[in-house]
């Protein structure tokens, strides 16, 4: 009697490959966090600059301070 058998071989995961995968994931997560922090810093700087504009500068830009109040008060994680 003949039996058919199916053999499935998973690729071997070496300690080095596993370490590289973990390190790669960590580094990509770290870069994503860094990118978010850069965006937040940019928003903070822009809002501080808006808050520091004089009345004349605001008028030149076609803005009034009451228009900016909401934007200036937003936390950095809010676009």
C-alpha positions in Angstrom: 0.0 0.0 0.0 1.3 3.4 -1.0 0.7 6.5 1.1 1.1 10.0 -0.1 2.7 12.3 2.4 3.1 16.0 2.1 6.1 17.5 3.7 6.1 21.2 4.5 9.3 22.8 5.5 9.3 26.2 7.1 12.4 28.3 6.4 14.9 28.1 9.3 15.0 31.1 11.4 18.5 31.7 12.6 19.3 33.8 15.7 21.0 36.4 13.5 17.9 36.7 11.2 15.6 37.0 14.2 17.9 39.6 15.8 18.0 41.6 12.5 14.2 41.4 12.2 13.7 42.7 15.8 16.3 45.4 15.3 14.8 46.4 12.0 11.3 46.7 13.6 12.7 48.6 16.5 14.5 51.0 14.2 11.5 51.6 12.0 9.3 52.3 15.1 11.9 54.6 16.4 12.0 56.5 13.1 8.2 56.8 13.1 8.3 58.2 16.6 11.1 60.7 15.6 9.0 61.8 12.5 6.0 62.4 14.8 8.1 64.5 17.2 9.5 66.5 14.3 5.9 67.3 13.1 4.9 68.3 16.6 7.9 70.6 17.0 7.1 72.3 13.7 3.5 72.9 14.8 4.7 74.3 18.1 7.1 76.7 16.3 4.5 77.8 13.8 1.9 78.5 16.6 4.5 80.4 18.6 5.3 82.5 15.6 1.6 83.2 14.9 1.2 84.2 18.6 4.1 86.6 18.3 2.9 88.5 15.2 2.0 92.1 15.7 -1.4 93.6 14.8 0.1 95.2 11.7 1.6 91.9 10.6 -1.7 90.1 11.1 -3.5 92.8 9.1 -0.9 92.4 6.3 -1.7 88.7 6.2 -5.5 89.4 6.3 -5.9 87.9 9.7 -7.2 89.1 13.1 -6.0 87.9 16.4 -9.4 86.3 17.3 -9.0 84.1 14.2 -5.8 82.7 15.6 -6.9 82.2 19.2 -8.2 78.7 18.5 -5.2 77.7 16.4 -2.7 79.0 18.9 -4.3 77.1 21.8 -4.3 73.7 20.1 -2.0 71.0 21.5 0.8 70.0 19.2 -0.7 66.6 18.5 -3.8 68.3 17.0 -3.5 69.4 13.4 
